[in-house]
């Protein structure tokens, strides 16, 4: 079953969840703030995604700005970046979707359609 990390107050997350419901895609939702993915889960998702680590950061969030990650991320190792993400669910770009062989970061309808085709 598809696992989606989302935040109920996030309009992008609500759009993604509505899209999944509309397409009858079974999923379990986890609150990315109160129950974020573990460091181990984040590392596995990152490796499967094929995305650069910077893609996992919520660049418009308060935690990102307050932590000056715009500057820090340029010199952080992947391990340091994963540690930071694991410590603060608000740092993680949302929604974060674990669809088994596919990992999605953020909501893009075209990407969700591709994921649906592979389920």
Secondary structure, 3 states (H helix, E strand, C coil): CEEEEECCCCHHHHHHHHHHHHCCCCEEEEECCCCCCCHHHHHHHHHHHCCCHHHHECCCCHHHHHCCHHHHCCCCCHHHHHHHHHHCHHHECCCEEEECCEEEECCCHHHHHHHHHHC
